[in-house]
Amino acid sequence: MQRDYAIYKERREQLLELVRDEHAAHHGPIVLFAAFESSDKKFRQDSSFYYFTGIREPGAALVIEPSGQTVLFVPNYGDVRKRWTDNTIEPNQQSTDLFMVDEVRPLGQQCTGYQVGIFSGNDIYEELLERLTQAVAGEETIFTLCPDTSRGYVAQRCLLARLDVVVAGLVRSCIDISGVVAQMRRQKDKSEIALLYRAVEVTMLAQQAAAQAIGDGMTECEVQAHAEFMMTGACMQSAFSSVVASGRNSTVLHYDENAGTMLDG
């Protein structure tokens, strides 16, 4: 069944309105970045980027202009990536209509492989850099997710710092809107509430499966396998690593080795 992307368009419109109200003295685009792939674990999209796009494409960028025009920039893989994955977005009218944006454009020049990263060459970001350069030169404000915290939106902040080397003054031109985004995401709509109920339901089933697996001589990882089997079977993935601890291991709050053997008593 095809996803309805209207809710993401509504959220973008609401975000633009909130940013205008909170930063009336400033003018400029909202820029959001997708997460990047890692070769050693399953890709997970940045939650806020997904909240406003519904898109799982790694390495993409979203620009919401002050006028409300929305441009989605996607990495330019040519024909390479589609040989490896099934989630490649093409910069064409079909993608524009599907994702309910005004335009889907290449991020820049064609990549040499099927992945992009924070430190990919400048030519990979050429099209986006052109817009960011224009914003800085025109003394526009760039509204983005760049909180002054130790752990918030680290990948996006690293990319901004990296692009600041090319577009001098880029970081200085940015205003953090993570507070506005957090305010929006705290208020759940009906579809989100339904998903929360479903997640709770599957978690309960996983806990029950784990409980039934517990026994003398069973390993912690076997119990973990029973729990995660239920999640995988429901086409879901856990929000964090499973903590399956017995005996003295259970005194470690974030124990994750899950290798101990349970003994009776």
LOPA-854087 format. One record per residue (C-alpha): x, y, z; residue number from 0. Coordinates in nm, 3 decimals. Layout:
BEGIN
r px: X py: Y pz: Z i: NUM
...
# end
This chain:
BEGIN
r px: 0.000 py: 0.000 pz: 0.000 i: 0
r px: 0.140 py: 0.340 pz: -0.099 i: 1
r px: 0.211 py: 0.579 pz: 0.187 i: 2
r px: 0.017 py: 0.905 pz: 0.209 i: 3
r px: 0.275 py: 1.183 pz: 0.231 i: 4
r px: 0.019 py: 1.459 pz: 0.295 i: 5
r px: 0.086 py: 1.448 pz: 0.671 i: 6
r px: 0.453 py: 1.530 pz: 0.613 i: 7
r px: 0.363 py: 1.827 pz: 0.395 i: 8
r px: 0.132 py: 1.952 pz: 0.672 i: 9
r px: 0.412 py: 1.919 pz: 0.926 i: 10
r px: 0.651 py: 2.117 pz: 0.704 i: 11
r px: 0.396 py: 2.394 pz: 0.670 i: 12
r px: 0.344 py: 2.401 pz: 1.046 i: 13
r px: 0.720 py: 2.408 pz: 1.106 i: 14
r px: 0.762 py: 2.704 pz: 0.871 i: 15
r px: 0.483 py: 2.892 pz: 1.048 i: 16
r px: 0.632 py: 2.826 pz: 1.393 i: 17
r px: 0.979 py: 2.933 pz: 1.280 i: 18
r px: 0.838 py: 3.252 pz: 1.133 i: 19
r px: 0.657 py: 3.333 pz: 1.458 i: 20
r px: 0.955 py: 3.258 pz: 1.682 i: 21
r px: 1.218 py: 3.426 pz: 1.463 i: 22
r px: 1.027 py: 3.711 pz: 1.304 i: 23
r px: 1.340 py: 3.925 pz: 1.284 i: 24
r px: 1.523 py: 3.669 pz: 1.070 i: 25
r px: 1.465 py: 3.552 pz: 0.715 i: 26
r px: 1.599 py: 3.247 pz: 0.535 i: 27
r px: 1.554 py: 2.879 pz: 0.450 i: 28
r px: 1.501 py: 2.582 pz: 0.679 i: 29
r px: 1.759 py: 2.312 pz: 0.603 i: 30
r px: 1.729 py: 1.956 pz: 0.735 i: 31
r px: 1.969 py: 1.667 pz: 0.676 i: 32
r px: 1.906 py: 1.293 pz: 0.658 i: 33
r px: 2.124 py: 1.042 pz: 0.842 i: 34
r px: 2.415 py: 0.863 pz: 0.676 i: 35
r px: 2.461 py: 0.493 pz: 0.620 i: 36
r px: 2.712 py: 0.284 pz: 0.810 i: 37
r px: 2.855 py: -0.035 pz: 0.666 i: 38
r px: 2.840 py: -0.221 pz: 0.999 i: 39
r px: 2.475 py: -0.173 pz: 1.099 i: 40
r px: 2.128 py: -0.133 pz: 0.957 i: 41
r px: 2.044 py: 0.218 pz: 0.844 i: 42
r px: 1.813 py: 0.420 pz: 1.064 i: 43
r px: 1.688 py: 0.752 pz: 0.935 i: 44
r px: 1.723 py: 1.066 pz: 1.146 i: 45
r px: 1.393 py: 1.084 pz: 1.334 i: 46
r px: 1.329 py: 1.452 pz: 1.270 i: 47
r px: 1.413 py: 1.432 pz: 0.900 i: 48
r px: 1.173 py: 1.138 pz: 0.874 i: 49
r px: 0.908 py: 1.329 pz: 1.072 i: 50
r px: 0.901 py: 1.601 pz: 0.806 i: 51
r px: 0.951 py: 1.388 pz: 0.494 i: 52
r px: 0.858 py: 1.023 pz: 0.551 i: 53
r px: 1.170 py: 0.948 pz: 0.345 i: 54
r px: 1.427 py: 0.680 pz: 0.428 i: 55
r px: 1.686 py: 0.791 pz: 0.172 i: 56
r px: 2.031 py: 0.831 pz: 0.336 i: 57
r px: 2.238 py: 1.143 pz: 0.276 i: 58
r px: 1.948 py: 1.355 pz: 0.148 i: 59
r px: 1.875 py: 1.717 pz: 0.240 i: 60
r px: 1.550 py: 1.913 pz: 0.261 i: 61
r px: 1.529 py: 2.288 pz: 0.201 i: 62
r px: 1.211 py: 2.475 pz: 0.293 i: 63
r px: 1.227 py: 2.824 pz: 0.146 i: 64
r px: 1.070 py: 3.125 pz: 0.325 i: 65
r px: 0.807 py: 3.127 pz: 0.049 i: 66
r px: 0.707 py: 2.773 pz: 0.145 i: 67
r px: 0.864 py: 2.612 pz: -0.161 i: 68
r px: 1.020 py: 2.279 pz: -0.066 i: 69
r px: 1.319 py: 2.123 pz: -0.243 i: 70
r px: 1.442 py: 1.772 pz: -0.172 i: 71
r px: 1.808 py: 1.716 pz: -0.260 i: 72
r px: 1.905 py: 1.351 pz: -0.312 i: 73
r px: 2.253 py: 1.206 pz: -0.372 i: 74
r px: 2.336 py: 1.155 pz: -0.738 i: 75
r px: 2.425 py: 0.788 pz: -0.779 i: 76
r px: 2.355 py: 0.758 pz: -1.149 i: 77
r px: 2.255 py: 0.395 pz: -1.211 i: 78
r px: 2.488 py: 0.249 pz: -0.947 i: 79
r px: 2.285 py: 0.244 pz: -0.624 i: 80
r px: 1.973 py: 0.085 pz: -0.770 i: 81
r px: 2.181 py: -0.228 pz: -0.836 i: 82
r px: 2.238 py: -0.263 pz: -0.462 i: 83
r px: 1.933 py: -0.122 pz: -0.284 i: 84
r px: 1.563 py: -0.064 pz: -0.340 i: 85
r px: 1.525 py: 0.276 pz: -0.173 i: 86
r px: 1.686 py: 0.508 pz: -0.427 i: 87
r px: 1.493 py: 0.826 pz: -0.506 i: 88
r px: 1.520 py: 0.958 pz: -0.862 i: 89
r px: 1.511 py: 1.337 pz: -0.919 i: 90
r px: 1.206 py: 1.337 pz: -1.146 i: 91
r px: 0.843 py: 1.448 pz: -1.154 i: 92
r px: 0.721 py: 1.113 pz: -1.025 i: 93
r px: 0.924 py: 1.158 pz: -0.704 i: 94
r px: 0.811 py: 1.519 pz: -0.676 i: 95
r px: 0.447 py: 1.415 pz: -0.691 i: 96
r px: 0.489 py: 1.115 pz: -0.460 i: 97
r px: 0.666 py: 1.300 pz: -0.178 i: 98
r px: 0.453 py: 1.614 pz: -0.219 i: 99
r px: 0.745 py: 1.854 pz: -0.254 i: 100
r px: 0.791 py: 2.125 pz: -0.515 i: 101
r px: 1.109 py: 1.983 pz: -0.661 i: 102
r px: 1.346 py: 1.687 pz: -0.627 i: 103
r px: 1.698 py: 1.777 pz: -0.733 i: 104
r px: 2.039 py: 1.605 pz: -0.733 i: 105
r px: 2.253 py: 1.694 pz: -0.433 i: 106
r px: 2.546 py: 1.751 pz: -0.666 i: 107
r px: 2.774 py: 1.567 pz: -0.905 i: 108
r px: 2.753 py: 1.189 pz: -0.945 i: 109
r px: 2.907 py: 0.978 pz: -0.669 i: 110
r px: 3.174 py: 0.722 pz: -0.746 i: 111
r px: 3.002 py: 0.451 pz: -0.541 i: 112
r px: 2.661 py: 0.374 pz: -0.398 i: 113
r px: 2.694 py: 0.563 pz: -0.068 i: 114
r px: 2.768 py: 0.919 pz: 0.044 i: 115
r px: 2.911 py: 1.036 pz: 0.374 i: 116
r px: 2.986 py: 1.349 pz: 0.570 i: 117
r px: 3.331 py: 1.370 pz: 0.416 i: 118
r px: 3.235 py: 1.297 pz: 0.057 i: 119
r px: 3.388 py: 1.538 pz: -0.194 i: 120
r px: 3.257 py: 1.891 pz: -0.235 i: 121
r px: 3.125 py: 1.809 pz: -0.582 i: 122
r px: 2.883 py: 1.559 pz: -0.424 i: 123
r px: 2.716 py: 1.856 pz: -0.246 i: 124
r px: 2.754 py: 2.105 pz: -0.532 i: 125
r px: 2.384 py: 2.190 pz: -0.582 i: 126
r px: 2.313 py: 2.228 pz: -0.210 i: 127
r px: 2.633 py: 2.428 pz: -0.158 i: 128
r px: 2.516 py: 2.673 pz: -0.423 i: 129
r px: 2.199 py: 2.745 pz: -0.224 i: 130
r px: 2.388 py: 2.769 pz: 0.107 i: 131
r px: 2.644 py: 3.005 pz: -0.048 i: 132
r px: 2.362 py: 3.223 pz: -0.178 i: 133
r px: 2.204 py: 3.232 pz: 0.169 i: 134
r px: 2.526 py: 3.335 pz: 0.344 i: 135
r px: 2.613 py: 3.595 pz: 0.078 i: 136
r px: 2.262 py: 3.740 pz: 0.107 i: 137
r px: 2.290 py: 3.753 pz: 0.487 i: 138
r px: 2.000 py: 3.512 pz: 0.524 i: 139
r px: 1.953 py: 3.301 pz: 0.835 i: 140
r px: 1.972 py: 2.924 pz: 0.794 i: 141
r px: 1.734 py: 2.751 pz: 1.032 i: 142
r px: 1.853 py: 2.401 pz: 1.109 i: 143
r px: 1.908 py: 2.141 pz: 1.382 i: 144
r px: 2.228 py: 2.244 pz: 1.558 i: 145
r px: 2.172 py: 2.245 pz: 1.938 i: 146
r px: 2.458 py: 2.342 pz: 2.167 i: 147
r px: 2.458 py: 2.006 pz: 2.342 i: 148
r px: 2.701 py: 1.715 pz: 2.367 i: 149
r px: 2.485 py: 1.460 pz: 2.182 i: 150
r px: 2.206 py: 1.629 pz: 1.987 i: 151
r px: 2.200 py: 1.587 pz: 1.608 i: 152
r px: 2.571 py: 1.507 pz: 1.597 i: 153
r px: 2.586 py: 1.393 pz: 1.233 i: 154
r px: 2.404 py: 1.703 pz: 1.108 i: 155
r px: 2.629 py: 1.932 pz: 1.310 i: 156
r px: 2.940 py: 1.755 pz: 1.181 i: 157
r px: 2.818 py: 1.800 pz: 0.825 i: 158
r px: 2.752 py: 2.172 pz: 0.885 i: 159
r px: 3.104 py: 2.212 pz: 1.025 i: 160
r px: 3.242 py: 2.026 pz: 0.725 i: 161
r px: 3.050 py: 2.245 pz: 0.476 i: 162
r px: 3.152 py: 2.558 pz: 0.666 i: 163
r px: 3.503 py: 2.501 pz: 0.531 i: 164
r px: 3.362 py: 2.549 pz: 0.180 i: 165
r px: 3.100 py: 2.815 pz: 0.261 i: 166
r px: 3.274 py: 3.049 pz: 0.503 i: 167
r px: 3.033 py: 3.180 pz: 0.764 i: 168
r px: 2.782 py: 2.897 pz: 0.720 i: 169
r px: 2.775 py: 2.787 pz: 1.084 i: 170
r px: 2.768 py: 3.148 pz: 1.200 i: 171
r px: 2.457 py: 3.203 pz: 0.985 i: 172
r px: 2.267 py: 2.912 pz: 1.145 i: 173
r px: 1.998 py: 2.931 pz: 1.411 i: 174
r px: 1.901 py: 2.614 pz: 1.596 i: 175
r px: 1.536 py: 2.510 pz: 1.567 i: 176
r px: 1.560 py: 2.179 pz: 1.753 i: 177
r px: 1.341 py: 2.323 pz: 2.030 i: 178
r px: 1.063 py: 2.402 pz: 1.783 i: 179
r px: 1.092 py: 2.056 pz: 1.629 i: 180
r px: 1.083 py: 1.890 pz: 1.972 i: 181
r px: 0.771 py: 2.089 pz: 2.057 i: 182
r px: 0.600 py: 1.960 pz: 1.744 i: 183
r px: 0.708 py: 1.599 pz: 1.790 i: 184
r px: 0.578 py: 1.588 pz: 2.148 i: 185
r px: 0.223 py: 1.629 pz: 2.018 i: 186
r px: 0.119 py: 1.297 pz: 1.864 i: 187
r px: -0.148 py: 1.267 pz: 1.596 i: 188
r px: -0.385 py: 0.971 pz: 1.566 i: 189
r px: -0.160 py: 0.776 pz: 1.331 i: 190
r px: 0.136 py: 0.815 pz: 1.566 i: 191
r px: -0.074 py: 0.707 pz: 1.865 i: 192
r px: -0.183 py: 0.398 pz: 1.671 i: 193
r px: 0.181 py: 0.313 pz: 1.603 i: 194
r px: 0.265 py: 0.357 pz: 1.972 i: 195
r px: -0.011 py: 0.113 pz: 2.065 i: 196
r px: 0.121 py: -0.134 pz: 1.808 i: 197
r px: 0.476 py: -0.099 pz: 1.943 i: 198
r px: 0.352 py: -0.164 pz: 2.297 i: 199
r px: 0.159 py: -0.470 pz: 2.178 i: 200
r px: 0.464 py: -0.621 pz: 2.007 i: 201
r px: 0.686 py: -0.537 pz: 2.305 i: 202
r px: 0.447 py: -0.724 pz: 2.536 i: 203
r px: 0.459 py: -1.028 pz: 2.309 i: 204
r px: 0.838 py: -1.009 pz: 2.304 i: 205
r px: 0.853 py: -0.991 pz: 2.684 i: 206
r px: 0.621 py: -1.291 pz: 2.713 i: 207
r px: 0.834 py: -1.493 pz: 2.471 i: 208
r px: 1.147 py: -1.404 pz: 2.665 i: 209
r px: 0.984 py: -1.500 pz: 2.996 i: 210
r px: 0.884 py: -1.842 pz: 2.861 i: 211
r px: 1.242 py: -1.905 pz: 2.743 i: 212
r px: 1.401 py: -1.848 pz: 3.083 i: 213
r px: 1.531 py: -2.166 pz: 3.244 i: 214
r px: 1.826 py: -2.340 pz: 3.402 i: 215
r px: 2.115 py: -2.365 pz: 3.157 i: 216
r px: 1.970 py: -2.117 pz: 2.907 i: 217
r px: 2.201 py: -1.842 pz: 2.791 i: 218
r px: 2.107 py: -1.475 pz: 2.800 i: 219
r px: 2.148 py: -1.452 pz: 2.423 i: 220
r px: 1.895 py: -1.732 pz: 2.373 i: 221
r px: 1.641 py: -1.536 pz: 2.575 i: 222
r px: 1.730 py: -1.230 pz: 2.367 i: 223
r px: 1.668 py: -1.430 pz: 2.049 i: 224
r px: 1.318 py: -1.526 pz: 2.165 i: 225
r px: 1.231 py: -1.162 pz: 2.238 i: 226
r px: 1.374 py: -1.020 pz: 1.917 i: 227
r px: 1.218 py: -1.297 pz: 1.707 i: 228
r px: 0.878 py: -1.149 pz: 1.794 i: 229
r px: 0.990 py: -0.800 pz: 1.691 i: 230
r px: 1.144 py: -0.915 pz: 1.364 i: 231
r px: 0.839 py: -1.128 pz: 1.287 i: 232
r px: 0.623 py: -0.817 pz: 1.325 i: 233
r px: 0.841 py: -0.630 pz: 1.070 i: 234
r px: 0.973 py: -0.406 pz: 1.347 i: 235
r px: 1.313 py: -0.331 pz: 1.494 i: 236
r px: 1.398 py: -0.252 pz: 1.854 i: 237
r px: 1.444 py: 0.112 pz: 1.950 i: 238
r px: 1.754 py: 0.025 pz: 2.154 i: 239
r px: 1.978 py: -0.273 pz: 2.221 i: 240
r px: 1.827 py: -0.554 pz: 2.428 i: 241
r px: 1.941 py: -0.584 pz: 2.788 i: 242
r px: 1.918 py: -0.949 pz: 2.893 i: 243
r px: 2.097 py: -0.994 pz: 3.222 i: 244
r px: 2.093 py: -1.267 pz: 3.485 i: 245
r px: 2.266 py: -1.304 pz: 3.821 i: 246
r px: 2.520 py: -1.036 pz: 3.895 i: 247
r px: 2.495 py: -0.912 pz: 3.536 i: 248
r px: 2.152 py: -0.774 pz: 3.626 i: 249
r px: 2.317 py: -0.510 pz: 3.846 i: 250
r px: 2.462 py: -0.342 pz: 3.535 i: 251
r px: 2.199 py: -0.102 pz: 3.399 i: 252
r px: 2.326 py: -0.098 pz: 3.040 i: 253
r px: 2.465 py: -0.450 pz: 3.026 i: 254
r px: 2.474 py: -0.557 pz: 2.661 i: 255
r px: 2.705 py: -0.858 pz: 2.638 i: 256
r px: 2.410 py: -1.096 pz: 2.682 i: 257
r px: 2.648 py: -1.394 pz: 2.700 i: 258
r px: 2.593 py: -1.533 pz: 3.052 i: 259
r px: 2.437 py: -1.868 pz: 3.137 i: 260
r px: 2.142 py: -1.876 pz: 3.377 i: 261
r px: 2.149 py: -2.116 pz: 3.671 i: 262
r px: 1.859 py: -2.239 pz: 3.877 i: 263
r px: 1.805 py: -2.010 pz: 4.174 i: 264
# end
